[in-house]
Amino acid sequence: MKILLVDDEYELVSTLAERLSIRGIDADWATSGKDALAKLAETNYDLAVLDIKMPKLSGLELRKQIQTIQPNMRYIFMTGHGSAEDFFSASSEEGADAYLVKPVNIDDLITKIHESLARQALGASGPIEQ
C-alpha cells in the first residue's frame, strides 16, 4: 500500500509520514497541492490523506484534480477546523472515506486507512461509519 499525505503544516505531515513508516505503511508527503500533484505524476498511490483547508488549493479542490490523474484513489480528509458540515461536504464527494480532526491520532488514522482500502477491495463507496 502506498499513501500520500498532504498538509500545509510541515511538522504534522512529515511526522505522520514517519510514524506511518514505522508501522509498515509506505507514505510520501507534500506541503502543498502543487507538490502533491508533482508526486502524483510520478507515483501511483492507493490513498490520499488531505487537509481540507490549505492555501491556494484546498483538499477538496486537490481531490478533484487527483481524480483526473488517478481516478481510483481513496481519500481521507483531515482538518484543524473540524465540524460536521466539513465532513458532510467532503463525504458527499464520491471516494471520500473518512474525516479526522487534528491533532490526528495515529492509531485512528491507521484504522481509517485499512478500512478505506478494505472497502475499495470490496467495491464499496461512501463514507466509513464514524
Steps between C-alpha positions, in 0.01 A plus 500: 500500500622847409358810674535872422459746788435865412491776760643851504636440852851361441551363853166319498523341157864393530440354847190309385695356205782393731261340749317314222832378362598364843175302491574355156291736286683654205412871516618799299407853595458846351435842652299644210260393231760587236760272661241224539408516131870472407532184713181359348645545152788270596346247742179301529336525840223293652372770733546870572461665840414864427473804721173668409619858556827586327607822331464528121357148447270349763483128563162483328632683193811282500284187510321610185832543320636169630197317359609593148845351565412199718123443484493198734676664792332501842494805731509585867453865591636671808471849641580711801167673447279199555128511461226269384441736206860457380469122517170487316642731234800271458313171526233607252773484239545148363806330645518693827527224756567666833552825682745556786541804721851622588694419699475168318536190712736269310309187599172652377668597172639149449158350573334732245769420241444126537120540500510715188722262307292199613187678373675568172581129463132423559388768254319702769455875478388775735639603836612258769275496807652743750 
